[in-house]
Amino acid sequence: MAFKILVVDNEKSHCRMLSAVLSEAGFEVTIAGDGVEAVAAVDKRPFDIVLMDIRMPRMGGIEALKQIREKSPEVVIIIMTAYASVGTAVEALKSGAHDYLTKPLDIEELKLLVNKALDHKKLQQENRLLKERLGMKFGFDNIIGESKSMKALFETLSLVAPSEAAVLIQSESGTGKELIANAIHENSLRSDKPFIKVNCAALPEPLLESELFGHEKGAFTGAVRQKQGRFLMADTGSVFLDEIGEMPLSIQAKMLRVLQEKEFSPVGSSKTVKVDIRIIAATNKNLEEEISKKRFREDLFYRLNVVNVMIPCLRERLDDIMLLADFFLEQYTKKNNRLIRGFSPATVDLLKQYHWPGNVRELENAVERAVILARGEWIQPGDLPESMVSPDRDRGRGDATPGRSLKEMEKQMILRTLEETGGNRTRAAGILGISRRTLQLRLKEYGLNP
């Protein structure tokens, strides 16, 4: 079945030319003379693509675009304009246009852009069908993936989410563990109940204990009033414990009681508090290895690991790299009001070959940086971080100079990553695949201010 294109332009000769070119290419073409006719046409039948001029009588392209998007959110709209200006094009893109073309049109560029738009639409439809087949209520709009490993992950989530089982999400840093936790909660029977998140690596032991379990007035110095803990706040809902591998052993013992008995005592209180919560935990550590080193309780691990969800790292899902890159490109071009059409072939090759130690988070940061620094309509290799393009960086794997100790190489990689992130330790830790606390300990070992 032929794809349907609506051509909207008040210049009849231009409409006839476009209709002939697109019909010859195998598309089913309908013509509208202005925005009013275009909106009416979309009301009557669905279209795959709307190719529309900006300047028209009665209703211009921007207003028609907004009304068409409301009626048919999935239609792909390409704007044409003889009045090429940054302001006009940005307004069109911010209003929901997929892309734009300037008059007089380059026919080959038109065909290329139309085919690219259809690829985008096909991908939208495939994602929607996949989600419908899995019965997912939660939109996986921010969980991008068409690779075999990601489809397997979606299948697992569809089975796990409706259950009441504790879930342990394991993966490297930067893979999107929080997004997966959100998806599990939103597809659970508790989706309309609280979803409370706690980063176990962000707080020192006393504060973390108080944050989780609450405390009584006077329980410790500075406890001037009673405080309700996160577990009580999440009653009847779910709690997401991120970086649970960083949880101190003393708190792990109390955590075990929550999982086993669904109860706990606030700090400084002998009173027992009952709660009905589902625990979703995540870590970038190998907890079985932590158990062997006596840094994590074995009994707690088995209570958390009722269902184990493994998120594939980015280098294991190479088919998704450009899918993700295009998603971030669209997001950050709109956010920064930039007119960037895509990635040059050399940049695509570089993105596909890079090792991505920081996973999806590193890719997002790289694309955001490139959008800001790009000088033309296409992102070039030079717009990416130096660590990705410099040949002596070994595609993000480190500088393996013979004769250097592993400790020296580790130090060099940490300092180099901090330099590239402008000293942002949270981002550096994510790229390196370690927790912020581990990074601080390493800096302390190097004699630097942690």
JOJOCOR-V741516 format. One line per field, one symbol per residue. phi: phi as a letter, one per 40 degrees, with the letter a starting at -180 (. if undefined). psi: psi as a letter, one per 30 degrees, with the letter a starting at -180 (. if undefined). burial: + if it has 9 or more other C-alpha atoms within 8 Angstrom, else -. Layout:
phi: ???
psi: ???
burial: ???
This chain:
phi: .ccbbbcbacccccccccccccccchccbbbbcaccccccccccacbcbbbbcccacgacccccdccccccaccccbbcbacbcadccccdcccchccaabbcccccccdcccccccccccdcdccccccccccgccccccbbcibcdccccccccccccdccbccbbcbaccgchcccccdccccbccbccbcbbbbccccbcdcccccccbgaccgcadgccacbcccccccdgbbbbbcfcccccdccdccccccccbfaabccgbcccbcbbbbbbbaabcccccccccgbaccccdcccccbbbbccccccbdcccccccccccccccccbfbbbcibcdccddccccccfccfcccccccccccccccbbcbcbdcccddccbccccffgchcccdgccccccccccccccccccggcccccccccgbccccccccccccgbcc
psi: kkkkkjkjkfjeeeeeeeeeeeeefgljkkkkfaeeeeeeeeeelklekjjklejlldkleeeeeeeeeeeiffkkkkkkkfijleeeeeeeeffgkealkkkkkjeeeeeeeeeeeeeeeeeeeeeeeeeeefhkekkhegjkkgleeeeeeeeeefeeeflgkkkjkkllkgfheeeeeeeeefglfgfglkjkkkjfffkleeeeeeeeflllkgflkfiflkkkleeeegkfblkjjkhfffkleeeeeeeeeeeefhllklkgkfkkkkljlkkklllgljfeeeefghfkkeeeefeehekkjkkkleffhfffefeeeeeeeeefeeeghkjkfakleeeeeeefflfifgbeeeeeeeeeeeeefkfafkklefflkefffkfgfhhgfljikkfkleeeeeeeeeeeeeefgggjeeeeeeefglleeeeeeeeeefglj.
burial: --++++++++----+--++--++---+++++++++++++-++----++++++++-+--+++++++++++--+--+++++++------++++++-++++++++-------+---+--++--+-----+---+--+-+-------++++--++-++++++-+++--+++++++++++++-+++-++++++-++-++++-++++---+--++++++++++++---+--++++++++++++++++++++-+-+-+++++++++--++++++++-----+-+++++++++-+--++----++--++-+++++++-++++--++-+++++++-++--+++---+++-+++--++-+++-+-+++++++++-++++++--+--+++++-+++--++---++++-++---------+-+-++--++--+---+--+++++++++--++++++------
